[in-house]
Every structure is written in structure tokens, then in C-alpha cells.
Amino acid sequence: FVFFKLPSHSSMDFEPPSRVANMALLGMGNPLLDISAEVGQDMLEKYKLLPGNAILAEKEHQPLFEELQKLPNVQYIASGATQNSIRVAQWMLQEANATAYMGCIGSDENGNKLKKACEADGVKALYLEDKSTPTGTCATLIVGIERSLCTNLDAANNYKVDHCKSAENWKVVEAAKVVYSAGFFATVSPDSIKEASKQKAADGGLYCMNLSAP
């Protein structure tokens, strides 16, 4: 589902900083924790991964995540396409509570790391917590100037429309002047996309989706 409202010509012009800073932006997407490290070509070959590529992890890739975590140069970075966009937008707006984010994480240490990252960045995190599924992770293998991504969606794949429709969270949907999702979210919760976009069509806001491949 893709619902959107084309802005008028005047609204597409650059706005003064004071007006842009007051915009409310909500992201809805797949929150992931990057497990990132610089590795050798041999690790790519071991797991049959390609440089400059991104795939969903299969059974044969599962040992990779534990192997990366044992490396001395491993880094843990809050990620996911939409979450990254919202964090950057918050940094650009430089105004407290200008942005919010919804997605599903597990009730685990990796989920706590994502909460802390959003809090540190000033993003209001409204996560649905799945007690039975771990937080989604992305193995990020950096080889020279290239990187290869291997993702376990896990809890990120379990977001439900009832979470965004809850009274407290729906107020955030209503207040947001812009709601944004990467295309990846279309396979996770199309019902959430539909409800949020219908609300923005009704209240004069914008629902935006990029064309990244789901």
C-alpha cells in the first residue's frame, strides 16, 4: 500500500529554519542493532557473502553473528533504514521531541541498546516489545571500502497495527505532520501503513515511503 498526498508548490519550497524545526516527524520501520566489524575477505568467503550486498540471514549464516561479537573491534550501532533516517532528522532539527519512532524489538539487552541510542539522540522511541523473539540484528562486515550486510529481522518482523492504534501512540500519529517508512516495512505491517496514511490524508499531513525493495 502506498498512500500519499502531493504537497502544493509553495510547501515544496525551502522553509525558514523556525518552521522546519517545529515539524513533527514520525518514523515507522524495522529497528535493528548493527553488529559491525572490519574483517578479512576470508570471512566473506566463509559465509558466501558478497561485498556491497545485503541479504536476509539463513540457517548457515547464524554462527556469523556470534563470531563477529567475539572480535576485539566489534561495534554495536543502532540501525534499520527508517530508524537511521529519523535519528539524522532529529540531529538536523536540533529541537527536543521533534521526532518519534515506532517498531518492534525484543525484551533483551540488544533492545535496551536501541532504547539508549534513541534516548541519546533525542528520538522518542515507542517500541513494541516482543517477549518471545530477540531484537533484530544486522551483521555488518566491513572489508576495505566495501561492506556486506546479513540481517536477522527477528522481532522487527513482528510489528502489529494494534500498537500504533493504542490511545497513547495514536496521539503521536495524529500529531505528526510527516510519517515516514522505508519500503522494507511494507512486508512487515501493511495495516500500520494503511492506517497511518489514512490519518495523514484526513488531517492534511504527509505519509512518505521510499522505494527501497521490500
C-alpha positions in Angstrom: 0.0 0.0 0.0 1.3 3.5 -0.8 -0.9 6.4 0.2 0.4 9.9 -0.1 -0.6 13.5 -0.6 1.3 15.6 -3.1 2.3 19.0 -1.4 1.4 22.2 -3.1 4.2 24.1 -4.9 4.6 26.6 -2.1 5.0 23.8 0.5 7.9 22.3 -1.5 9.9 25.5 -1.3 12.6 25.6 1.4 11.1 26.7 4.7 12.7 29.1 7.2 14.6 27.2 10.0 12.0 28.2 12.6 9.2 26.5 10.7 11.2 23.4 9.8 12.3 23.0 13.4 8.7 22.8 14.6 7.8 20.0 12.2 6.8 16.7 13.9 8.2 13.6 12.2 7.3 10.0 13.0 9.1 7.0 11.6 7.7 3.5 11.4 10.0 0.7 10.4 12.3 -2.2 11.3 14.6 -1.4 14.2 17.9 -3.3 14.0 21.1 -3.4 16.0 24.2 -3.5 13.7 27.0 -5.8 14.9 29.8 -4.2 12.9 33.4 -5.1 12.4 36.3 -4.8 10.0 37.0 -8.3 8.7 39.1 -10.0 6.0 37.9 -11.3 2.6 38.2 -14.8 4.1 35.1 -14.2 6.4 33.0 -13.2 3.4 34.0 -16.3 1.6 33.4 -18.5 4.7 29.7 -17.4 4.8 29.3 -17.0 1.0 28.7 -13.2 1.3 29.4 -10.6 -1.4 30.9 -7.1 -0.9 28.4 -4.3 -1.5 25.4 -6.6 -0.9 22.6 -7.1 1.6 20.7 -10.3 2.3 18.5 -11.9 5.0 20.3 -14.4 7.1 19.6 -18.1 6.6 20.5 -21.1 8.8 24.1 -21.2 7.5 24.7 -17.6 8.5 23.7 -17.9 12.1 27.2 -18.6 13.5 28.4 -15.4 11.9 26.7 -13.2 14.5 28.4 -14.9 17.4 31.7 -14.9 15.5 31.5 -11.1 15.0 30.7 -10.5 18.6 33.9 -12.2 19.7 36.1 -9.9 17.6 38.0 -7.2 19.6 37.0 -4.4 17.1 33.2 -5.2 17.1 30.9 -2.2 17.4 27.2 -2.1 18.2 25.2 0.6 16.3 21.5 1.4 16.3 20.3 0.8 12.8 17.5 0.0 10.4 16.8 2.2 7.4 13.9 4.2 8.8 15.4 4.5 12.3 18.6 5.8 10.9 16.7 8.5 8.9 14.8 9.6 12.0 17.9 9.8 14.1 19.6 12.0 11.4 16.5 14.1 11.1 16.4 14.7 14.9 20.1 15.8 14.7 19.3 18.2 11.9 16.2 19.7 13.6 18.0 20.3 16.9 14.7 20.5 18.8 13.7 18.3 21.6 11.0 15.7 20.9 10.8 16.8 17.2 10.8 13.1 16.1 9.4 9.8 17.2 9.9 6.2 16.0 7.8 3.0 16.2 8.9 -0.5 15.5 9.2 -3.9 17.3 12.2 -5.1 19.4 12.8 -7.9 21.8 12.8 -7.7 25.6 16.6 -8.2 25.7 19.9 -6.5 26.0 20.1 -5.6 22.3 16.7 -3.9 22.6 18.0 -1.9 25.6 20.9 -0.8 23.5 18.5 0.6 20.9 16.5 2.4 23.5 19.6 4.0 24.9 20.7 5.1 21.4 17.4 6.7 20.6 17.3 8.4 24.0 20.9 9.7 23.5 19.9 11.1 20.1 16.7 12.8 21.3 14.3 10.5 19.4 11.1 9.5 21.3 11.2 5.7 20.9 7.8 4.0 21.1 8.8 0.3 20.6 6.5 -2.7 20.7 8.4 -5.3 22.8 8.1 -8.9 21.9 9.0 -11.1 24.9 9.3 -14.3 22.8 11.6 -13.0 19.9 15.0 -11.4 20.0 15.8 -7.9 18.8 16.6 -7.8 15.1 20.3 -7.7 14.3 22.4 -6.9 11.2 25.9 -8.4 10.8 27.9 -5.7 9.1 31.1 -7.0 7.6 33.5 -4.2 6.5 36.2 -5.2 4.0 38.2 -2.2 2.8 35.8 0.4 1.4 33.0 -2.2 0.9 30.6 -3.7 3.4 28.3 -6.7 3.3 25.1 -6.9 5.3 23.4 -10.0 6.7 20.2 -9.4 8.6 18.1 -11.4 11.1 14.8 -9.4 11.3 13.5 -11.4 14.3 11.3 -9.1 16.4 11.5 -6.3 13.8 9.3 -8.6 11.6 6.5 -8.7 14.3 5.2 -5.2 14.5 1.4 -5.0 14.8 -1.1 -2.3 13.9 -2.7 -2.5 17.4 0.5 -1.0 18.8 0.2 2.2 16.7 -3.5 2.3 17.2 -3.2 2.3 21.0 -4.5 5.5 22.6 -1.1 6.9 23.6 0.7 6.0 20.4 -2.2 7.1 18.1 -1.8 10.6 19.6 1.7 10.6 18.2 0.4 9.5 14.8 -2.2 12.3 14.8 0.3 14.9 15.9 3.0 14.1 13.3 3.0 16.4 10.3 5.0 13.8 8.4 5.1 10.0 8.8 7.9 8.1 7.0 8.6 4.5 6.3 11.2 2.7 4.2 9.8 0.3 1.7 11.0 -2.6 3.8 8.2 -2.0 6.3 5.6 -2.9 3.7 6.1 -6.6 4.2 6.0 -6.3 8.0 2.9 -4.3 8.8 0.9 -3.1 5.8 -2.0 -2.5 8.1 0.0 0.1 10.1 1.0 1.8 6.8 -2.6 1.9 5.7 -3.9 3.4 9.0 -1.2 6.0 9.3 -1.5 7.1 5.7 -5.3 7.4 6.0 -4.9 9.6 9.1 -2.5 11.9 7.3 -4.8 12.1 4.3 -7.6 13.1 6.7 -5.6 15.7 8.7 -3.6 17.3 5.9 -0.3 15.7 6.9 2.1 13.7 4.7 2.7 10.0 4.6 6.0 9.2 2.8 7.5 6.0 1.7 10.7 5.5 -0.3 11.1 2.8 -3.0 13.7 0.6 -1.3 13.0 -3.0 -2.2 10.9 -4.8 0.5 
